[in-house]
Amino acid sequence: MELLWELRAYRPWNAQEARDREELLRRLERGEELYSRENSDAHLTASAWVVSPNRKQVLMAYHNLYHSWAWLGGHADGERDLLGVAMREVREESGLSVVRPVSAEIFSLEILTVDGHEKHRQYVSSHLHLNVTYLLEADPSLPIRCKADENSKVGWFSPEDAVAASTEPWFQERIYRKLNEKLRGFSV
């Protein structure tokens, strides 16, 4: 389904999602190219809240750039299937061989600020990640591994410990707690 239609149908969870949805719709409706990093001020990303089948564990990676435990995900880089992007990024960043969507629908929306930083010895200016999050499921007994150029550890946490493991207060309060609250609505 086209992202514009998905966003129009999406029912925001809170004021943050309502405002971020408005901004995503505004940018898409005016025809901004958001699917590639060619738009250096804002582009689409897809993230995943990866949970165990019993919903008692969440997969996190220790992100080298932010020096914090974080969800998994990445840039659309031209791909228009953001669920596919989220699933690909989880496989790449965690080494998981099998991951599946709990639902194909958008789980959460966020506009994330990214401070200027160095990547591959090139300076990347501060910009926005227009992020769509999906709820994915994986078996914690499957092997995992880090992706050395992006993260240095990957591990399973209880939902509460996943929030506490992050060293980014805004993500703790505005994103990860929200994702856990929303998770309670998805029964096993």
N, C-alpha and C positions, 0 to 999 in steps of 0.2 A: 504494500500500500504506500502511496506517496506520503512523504513526511508532512506536507502541508495539511492533508486530510486527517492524518493521525493527530496532529497538534490541535486542529479544530475540534476533534472529537474528545480529546483528552480533558478530563476533569481534574483541575489542580487540587492538590492536597491541602495547601496552605497559601498564605499571602505571597511568600517567596516564589512558589511555583506559578501562581496566577500572574505575577508581574513578569517573571521570566518567560512564560508562555506568550504573553502579549508582545514582548520584544522579539522573540523568535518568529512569531507570525508576521510582525511588522517587517522584519528584514526579508523573510521569504516572499511575502506578498509584493514587495517592491522590486523583487528580482535580483537581490544581491547574490553573488556567487559565494556560497558558504561551504561548499563541499570540499574545497581544496585550501591549502595553506597559502595560495596565491593572494587570498584576502588576508593581508597581514594584520589587520586590526581585530578580526573575529572570524572564526571558522568552526565547523561542526566537529564534535567528538562524540564518541559513544563509550559509556562505562557500563560495568556490570557489578551488581551485588550478587556474588556467587555464594550460594548456600548449600548446605548438605541436604539430602532428601528429607531428613527429620527436622530441618530448620533450626538445628541447635548449634551449627557452626557456620562461620563466614570465612571465606578465603581472602587474605590480604597479602600484599607484596610490600617489601621495604623499598620505597622509591628513592633511588640515588640522588635525583635532582632536589627533592624536597626534604630529604633526610627524615622520612616519616613512613610509618605503615599507612597504606592507602589501598583503595579499591583498584581494580584493574580496568584498563581501557585505553583508547587512543584515538588518533585522528581518522576522519573519514577518508582523507586523501583521494577524493574523487569517487569513492564508492557511495552509492545512494541507499544501499540496504544497511541501515545503522545497526539492526539486530545482528546481521552478519559480521559487521565490523566489531561489535562487542564480543561476539563468540570467537572471532579470529584472534583478537587481542588477548583474550583470556588464555587461549591455547598457546600463543607465542610467549606471553609473560609468565606463565605458570608451568608450562610443559604438560598440562592436562591433555589427555588424548580424547576424552569424552566429556562434553559439556552440553547441556540442553536447556532451552528456554522453559521456565515455569509457565510463562505466558509470552506470546509474541507481541503483546501490547506494551507500550511505554510504561515503565514502572515509576519513573521520576524524571523531573526536568531541573536543570540548574544552569545558570550562567556563571562561569568561574573565571576569576581574574588570574592571569599568569604573569608574574613579574619577569622583566627582562633577564636573560640568562645566556650562558654559553652552551652550545650544543655542537658537537663535532668541530670544535675550534672556531665556530661562527657565532657571532652575537645574534640573538633572537630578541626583538623588541617586545616590550610588554604588550599583551593582547588579551582577548576574551576567548574562552572555550564555550561555545554554545552546545551544552552537553545534554544528551539523551541517555537515560540509564535504563537498563533492562535487568529483570530478575532472572538469573540463571541458576542451574543446579548441577552439582557434580558430586561424585563419590569421594569422600575424604581418604579412602583407602588406596586410591589410585596414586601413582608416583607423581611428584611435583618437583620442579627445579626452577632456579632463578634464571633470568635473562640478563646476563652480566652487564650489558650496556644500558640497562634501565633499572634493574633492581638487584639487591644483594641478598635478599631472603624472600621466601614465600612460605606462608603458614596458615593453618586453620586456627580460628579463635572462636570463643563463644561470641554471640552478637554484642554483649556488653563489653567484653574484653577487646573486641575489634575497635569499638569507639575509643576506649581508654588507650589503646596502642598508638593511636594517631597523636602526633605532636602538633597538629594544626588545629587550634581552637575553633576556628570558623567551620572547618569540616566536621569536627566533633559535634558541635551544636547544631549546625544548619543542614548538614548532609547525612552523616552516618546515623545520628539518632533518629532522624526522619525516616531513613530507609528501614531501620529496625522497627519503628512504629508501624510503618506500612506493611512490613513483613508479617506482623501479627494477623493481618487480614487474609493471609494465604495459608490455608490449612494444609496439613500433610495428606 
